[in-house]
Amino acid sequence: MAVAGAVGFSLVVTEDGHICSFGENKCGELGVGDFEQHADPCILNYVDTFCGHEVVMVDAGLKNCACVTLDGSVWTWGSLYTVPLEDPLQRERCPRSTCRPARMCKSFHGNSPALMVACGADFMLILTASGSVYSFGDGMYGQLGHNSVDSHALPKCIDPAYFDGAEIGMVSAAGGHCMALSKTDGRLWTWGDNDCNETGVISPSCDPILKPTLIPASELDGASVVFVSCGFDFSMLVTSDGVLWSCGNNKSNECGLGNAVDDTVLFERVGGAEYFGPGGVRMISCGFSHSMIVAKNNSVWSCGSSDYGELGQPGEKNGMPGRVDTTAFVNGVVEIASDNDVQVVSAGRKATIVITYGGLVYEWGKYHGVLYKPLPEGSLGFAGNTNDHARAGRWHDANRTRMIAFAMGTHAGFANDAATGGVTAYSADFPEELMRDMFHRMRFAVRKESSVGVRGLLGIHLF
């Protein structure tokens, strides 16, 4: 959610709290105020676009987009299914299709700050700091989780009893199905469209699962779940032991289960440390027909369709995940080699987009017949109203070069005429309080209510 690769367009959160958007824009999904395609990155400045509130995370569905700002507000734009309302006041306040981000009233999600959003095809989930999940949009497959196929124009809280009263710490949505993960004990619930068994729940004739249904830990070798991702008609999860599991449509090998499996009803084990290296898997992102996997040793793997080069590697002949050669991530602006290690990844419709530890953005795949290329230095610029280079993601330490320069400017040993008591670039009475505040503001502090999974989506990994 530091990055969202979607159907022909991409959204990236910068370290400054802005959104960078580029690609297709027929439904206003770039949020720039028009419906024209933009191949070059556009900046949604948080000061002008989000009323001065920095963007924390972003997500995108079919053509619908949403983000969460630091004050816990939800903003939506693009094309989103809505139901005509009789009440003029509700009609005015109801989220609707727009080419500009519009803020949702917090009363729509219980006046609790939003922690994250998850966009499916024409519907959306909102996770709040209270651990509640709200849903709205198209409900024809039961994806709203209200034990019906009714659609809702306004967010409605999913009955906490369906989650056994547990606080939810992470949600995921795609296509017509959803996953929710408890905050403290790693229990998993799934619901929605089940035509390809993507929920991992057995149902007669693959009927939709209309309300959140618990996946027994016994089906995952007794391990708790720490990360989840929904693909269009398949799902993946990571357990606490670093093992990757998947279920649903595998006709393009998107589940990473091998050529012999078309789909699977229950979650099947893909692999752990024995396949992906020490520690196993850290995070995954499921797209339309391919998946991207990041291991704890920072290696990147992919499986599924390679029709558009979205895998970043030729693809394993046996249909299992293959390793992506990230040595191709060469950029002169990085200060240390590890800055090119992948931090978060997003699988879209025909392309993949990744962000490295150094805040660089790389893409590969294809849309409109154009091959994606690594984004050039400065393409995420316009931090504030300047042409400074802006890194992607919110997890960065203070810039190393600037830190060194500042330290040299305050250290007496680097003063002009130091031997005779010369002064530094900053006078000795530079306020310590101001210095502390400067460095404090150089790091993004995720909300304390956020789960390990949400921190992983933001690129902040504590495990």
C-alpha positions in Angstrom: 0.0 0.0 0.0 3.0 2.2 -0.3 2.4 1.4 -4.0 -0.6 0.1 -6.0 -0.3 -1.4 -9.4 -3.7 -1.7 -11.0 -5.3 -2.1 -14.5 -3.1 0.1 -16.7 -2.1 2.6 -14.0 0.0 2.9 -10.9 -0.1 4.9 -7.7 2.9 5.5 -5.4 3.2 7.2 -2.1 6.3 9.4 -1.7 8.3 10.0 1.5 6.8 13.5 1.7 3.2 12.2 1.8 2.2 13.0 -1.7 0.8 10.5 -4.3 2.5 10.0 -7.7 0.2 8.6 -10.3 0.7 7.6 -14.0 -0.9 5.5 -16.7 -4.4 5.0 -18.0 -7.1 7.5 -16.8 -10.4 6.8 -18.5 -12.3 6.9 -15.3 -10.3 9.5 -13.5 -8.3 6.9 -11.6 -5.2 9.1 -11.6 -7.0 11.7 -9.5 -5.5 14.6 -11.4 -8.8 16.3 -12.5 -9.0 15.0 -16.1 -9.6 11.8 -18.0 -6.5 11.8 -20.2 -3.7 9.2 -20.1 -0.5 10.4 -18.4 2.6 8.5 -19.2 4.8 10.8 -17.1 4.2 10.8 -13.4 1.8 13.3 -11.9 2.0 14.5 -8.4 -1.0 14.8 -6.1 0.4 17.3 -3.6 -1.0 16.6 -0.1 -1.2 20.3 0.7 -3.5 21.1 -2.2 -5.2 17.7 -2.8 -5.7 16.3 0.7 -6.2 19.5 2.7 -2.7 19.5 4.2 -2.9 15.9 5.4 0.0 13.6 4.4 -1.0 10.4 2.6 -0.1 7.2 4.5 -1.2 4.5 2.1 -3.0 4.0 -1.2 -4.9 1.2 -3.0 -6.6 0.6 -6.3 -9.1 -1.8 -7.7 -10.5 -2.2 -11.2 -10.8 1.6 -11.8 -11.5 2.7 -8.2 -8.9 4.2 -5.9 -8.6 5.2 -2.3 -6.1 6.4 0.2 -5.7 7.0 3.9 -4.2 10.3 5.3 -2.3 10.8 8.5 -5.4 12.1 10.3 -7.2 8.8 9.6 -9.4 10.1 6.8 -10.4 8.0 3.7 -10.3 9.7 0.3 -11.8 8.1 -2.9 -11.7 8.8 -6.6 -12.1 7.0 -9.9 -15.1 4.8 -10.8 -16.9 3.2 -7.9 -20.3 1.4 -7.9 -22.9 3.5 -6.1 -26.7 2.9 -5.5 -29.0 5.9 -6.3 -30.2 7.3 -3.0 -33.5 9.1 -2.3 -32.2 11.3 0.5 -30.6 14.4 -1.1 -28.2 14.9 1.8 -27.0 11.3 1.6 -26.7 11.6 -2.2 -24.5 14.6 -1.7 -22.3 12.9 0.8 -22.2 9.6 -0.9 -18.8 8.6 -2.4 -19.2 8.6 -6.1 -17.2 8.6 -9.4 -14.8 11.5 -9.6 -11.5 12.5 -11.2 -10.4 14.3 -8.0 -10.0 12.7 -4.5 -13.0 13.4 -2.3 -12.8 12.9 1.5 -15.3 10.6 3.2 -17.0 11.7 6.4 -15.5 9.8 9.3 -19.0 9.1 10.6 -19.3 6.7 7.6 -16.7 4.4 9.4 -17.8 4.8 13.0 -15.8 8.0 13.7 -12.8 5.8 14.2 -9.6 6.7 12.3 -9.0 4.5 9.2 -5.9 2.3 9.3 -6.1 1.0 5.7 -8.3 0.6 2.7 -8.6 -2.4 0.3 -10.2 -2.0 -3.2 -11.8 -4.8 -5.1 -13.7 -4.6 -8.4 -16.3 -1.9 -7.7 -16.3 -2.3 -3.9 -14.1 -1.3 -1.0 -13.2 -2.2 2.5 -12.1 0.2 5.3 -10.3 -1.0 8.4 -10.4 1.3 11.4 -8.2 1.7 14.4 -11.0 0.1 16.5 -10.4 -3.1 14.5 -13.8 -2.9 12.7 -14.2 -3.5 9.0 -16.6 -1.4 6.9 -17.6 -2.2 3.3 -19.5 -0.6 0.5 -20.1 -0.9 -3.3 -21.2 -3.9 -5.4 -22.3 -6.9 -3.4 -23.5 -9.3 -6.0 -21.0 -12.0 -4.9 -21.4 -11.5 -1.1 -18.1 -9.6 -1.1 -19.4 -6.9 1.3 -19.6 -9.6 4.0 -23.1 -8.9 5.2 -24.5 -12.4 4.6 -26.4 -11.2 1.5 -25.8 -10.1 -2.1 -27.1 -6.6 -1.5 -25.1 -3.6 -2.6 -24.5 -0.6 -0.4 -23.7 2.9 -1.5 -22.6 3.9 2.0 -20.1 2.0 4.2 -21.7 -0.5 6.5 -19.9 -2.2 9.4 -19.4 -6.0 9.0 -20.9 -7.7 12.0 -18.1 -8.2 14.5 -19.7 -11.5 15.5 -18.7 -12.9 12.1 -15.1 -12.3 13.3 -15.8 -13.9 16.8 -15.4 -10.4 18.2 -11.7 -10.2 17.3 -10.1 -6.9 16.3 -9.0 -7.1 12.7 -5.5 -5.9 11.9 -5.3 -6.4 8.1 -7.7 -6.7 5.1 -7.3 -7.5 1.4 -9.7 -7.4 -1.5 -9.6 -8.1 -5.2 -12.0 -9.3 -7.9 -15.0 -10.3 -5.8 -13.5 -11.8 -2.7 -11.9 -10.6 0.6 -9.6 -11.7 3.4 -9.4 -10.4 7.0 -6.7 -11.1 9.5 -7.0 -10.7 13.3 -4.6 -8.2 14.9 -3.2 -10.3 17.7 -3.5 -14.1 17.1 -3.2 -14.5 13.3 -6.7 -15.9 12.6 -7.9 -15.6 9.0 -11.4 -15.1 7.6 -12.4 -15.1 3.9 -15.6 -14.4 2.0 -17.1 -13.4 -1.3 -16.9 -14.9 -4.8 -15.8 -18.5 -4.7 -16.2 -19.6 -8.4 -12.5 -20.7 -8.5 -12.3 -21.6 -4.8 -10.4 -18.4 -4.1 -11.7 -18.2 -0.6 -10.3 -21.5 0.4 -13.8 -22.5 1.7 -15.7 -25.5 0.4 -19.1 -24.6 -0.9 -21.7 -26.4 -3.0 -21.1 -25.7 -6.7 -18.5 -23.1 -5.7 -21.3 -20.8 -4.4 -20.3 -17.4 -3.0 -19.4 -17.2 0.7 -21.7 -14.5 2.0 -20.1 -13.8 5.3 -16.6 -14.0 6.8 -15.7 -17.6 7.4 -12.8 -18.8 9.6 -10.0 -20.8 8.0 -9.0 -23.3 10.6 -5.3 -23.1 11.7 -5.2 -26.9 11.3 -5.4 -26.3 7.5 -2.2 -24.2 7.7 -0.1 -26.7 9.8 -1.3 -25.0 12.9 0.6 -21.7 12.2 -0.8 -18.2 12.6 -1.2 -15.9 9.6 0.9 -12.7 9.3 0.2 -11.5 5.8 -2.6 -11.9 3.2 -3.1 -10.8 -0.4 -6.1 -11.4 -2.7 -5.6 -11.8 -6.5 -8.4 -11.6 -9.1 -9.6 -15.2 -8.5 -6.9 -16.6 -6.2 -5.4 -15.9 -2.8 -2.1 -16.1 -1.0 -1.0 -15.8 2.6 2.1 -16.0 4.7 2.3 -17.8 8.1 4.5 -16.9 11.0 7.0 -19.5 10.0 7.6 -17.8 6.7 5.6 -20.3 4.7 3.7 -19.3 1.6 0.2 -20.8 1.0 -2.2 -20.3 -1.9 -5.6 -21.3 -3.2 -7.9 -20.6 -6.2 -7.3 -20.4 -9.9 -3.9 -21.8 -10.9 -4.4 -22.2 -14.7 -1.6 -19.6 -15.3 0.4 -20.9 -12.3 -0.4 -17.8 -10.4 -0.8 -19.8 -7.2 2.8 -21.2 -7.7 1.6 -24.7 -7.1 3.0 -26.2 -10.3 1.7 -27.1 -13.7 -0.3 -30.2 -12.5 -2.8 -28.0 -10.5 -5.6 -26.1 -12.2 -7.1 -24.9 -9.0 -7.3 -25.9 -5.4 -10.2 -25.8 -3.0 -8.2 -25.4 0.2 -5.0 -23.5 0.9 -2.0 -25.5 -0.3 1.6 -25.1 0.9 3.8 -23.5 -1.8 7.1 -23.4 0.2 9.0 -21.8 3.0 12.7 -21.5 4.0 13.6 -24.6 2.1 12.5 -22.9 -1.2 12.8 -19.1 -0.7 15.8 -19.0 1.6 16.5 -18.4 5.3 13.4 -17.1 7.1 11.1 -17.9 4.2 8.6 -15.3 2.8 8.1 -11.8 4.0 5.4 -10.4 1.8 3.3 -11.2 -1.3 1.2 -9.3 -3.9 -1.3 -11.0 -6.1 -2.4 -9.4 -9.3 -4.8 -10.5 -12.1 -2.9 -13.6 -13.2 0.5 -13.4 -11.6 2.0 -13.1 -8.1 5.1 -11.4 -6.7 6.9 -12.7 -3.6 9.5 -11.0 -1.4 11.6 -13.3 0.8 13.1 -12.3 4.2 16.5 -12.5 2.6 15.3 -9.7 0.2 15.2 -12.0 -2.9 12.2 -11.4 -5.2 10.2 -14.3 -6.8 7.3 -14.4 -9.3 4.9 -16.9 -10.7 1.9 -16.9 -13.1 1.3 -15.4 -16.5 4.3 -14.0 -18.4 2.4 -12.9 -21.5 3.5 -9.2 -20.9 6.8 -9.7 -19.2 5.1 -9.1 -15.8 7.2 -11.8 -14.1 10.5 -10.1 -14.6 12.0 -13.5 -15.4 11.3 -16.2 -18.1 9.2 -18.2 -15.6 9.8 -21.7 -14.2 8.8 -24.5 -16.6 7.4 -26.4 -13.7 5.0 -23.5 -12.8 6.7 -22.9 -9.4 7.9 -19.4 -8.4 11.1 -18.3 -10.1 13.7 -15.9 -8.8 13.9 -12.4 -10.3 17.4 -11.1 -11.1 17.4 -7.9 -9.2 21.0 -7.2 -10.1 19.5 -5.3 -13.0 18.4 -2.6 -10.5 21.4 -0.4 -11.1 21.0 3.3 -10.4 23.7 5.8 -9.7 21.8 7.8 -7.1 21.9 5.1 -4.4 24.5 5.6 -1.7 24.8 1.9 -0.6 24.2 -1.3 -2.5 21.4 -2.4 -0.2 19.4 0.7 -1.3 18.5 -1.4 -4.3 17.0 -4.3 -2.3 13.3 -4.5 -2.8 11.2 -3.3 0.1 7.6 -3.6 -1.2 6.1 -4.9 -4.5 2.7 -4.7 -6.2 1.4 -6.9 -9.0 -1.1 -5.3 -11.4 -3.0 -6.4 -14.4 -0.1 -6.7 -16.9 2.8 -5.2 -15.0 4.7 -5.2 -11.7 6.0 -2.2 -9.8 8.5 -2.3 -6.9 10.0 0.1 -4.5 13.5 -0.4 -3.1 14.9 0.5 0.3 16.5 3.6 -1.3 13.1 4.8 -2.5 13.6 4.0 -6.2 10.8 2.8 -8.3 11.1 0.0 -11.0 8.4 -1.4 -13.2 8.3 -4.1 -15.8 5.5 -5.6 -17.9 3.4 -4.0 -20.6 0.3 -1.9 -21.2 -0.9 -0.3 -24.5 2.0 -2.0 -26.2 4.6 0.0 -24.3 7.2 -1.7 -22.2 7.6 -0.3 -18.7 11.1 1.0 -17.8 12.7 2.0 -14.6 11.5 5.4 -13.7 14.2 8.0 -14.2 15.8 9.9 -11.3 13.6 12.8 -10.3 10.5 11.4 -11.9 8.9 11.4 -8.4 10.0 15.0 -7.9 8.1 18.1 -7.1 8.4 17.4 -3.3 6.6 20.4 -1.9 6.8 22.9 -4.8 10.4 22.2 -5.7 12.2 20.0 -8.2 13.9 18.0 -5.4 14.1 14.3 -5.9 11.4 12.6 -3.8 11.9 9.0 -2.7 9.0 6.5 -2.8 7.6 5.1 0.4 7.4 6.4 3.9 9.9 4.3 5.8 13.2 6.1 5.0 15.8 7.3 7.5 17.1 10.8 7.1 19.1 11.2 3.9 22.6 10.0 4.6 24.3 12.7 2.6 22.4 15.5 4.3 23.0 13.9 7.7 26.8 13.9 7.1 26.7 17.5 5.8 24.7 18.6 8.9 27.1 16.8 11.3 30.1 18.3 9.6 28.5 21.7 9.8 28.0 21.4 13.6 31.3 19.7 14.6 34.1 22.0 15.7 36.7 19.8 14.0 35.3 20.8 10.6 35.2 24.6 11.4 37.1 27.1 9.3 40.2 28.0 11.2 39.3 25.3 13.8 42.8 25.5 15.4 42.2 29.1 16.3 38.6 28.6 17.5 36.8 29.2 14.2 33.0 28.7 13.9 31.0 26.1 12.1 28.3 26.5 9.5 25.8 26.3 12.4 26.5 28.4 15.4 27.1 26.7 18.8 23.8 28.0 20.1 21.8 26.1 17.4 18.7 25.0 19.4 18.9 21.3 20.4 15.1 21.1 20.5 14.9 22.2 16.9 17.5 19.7 15.9 15.6 16.9 17.5 12.4 18.0 15.8 14.1 18.1 12.4 15.3 14.5 12.7 12.1 13.3 14.2 10.2 14.6 11.2 12.5 12.8 8.8 10.9 9.4 9.8 7.4 8.2 9.3 5.8 6.8 12.4 3.0 4.3 11.6 0.0 4.3 13.8 0.5 2.3 16.9 -2.8 0.4 16.2 -1.4 -1.0 12.9 -0.7 -4.7 12.6 2.5 -6.4 11.4 0.8 -7.0 8.0 -0.2 -3.3 7.5 3.4 -2.3 8.5 4.6 -4.7 5.8 2.5 -3.1 3.2 4.0 0.3 4.2 7.5 -1.1 3.9 8.1 -1.2 7.7 9.2 -4.6 8.7 9.7 -5.5 12.3 9.8 -9.2 12.1 
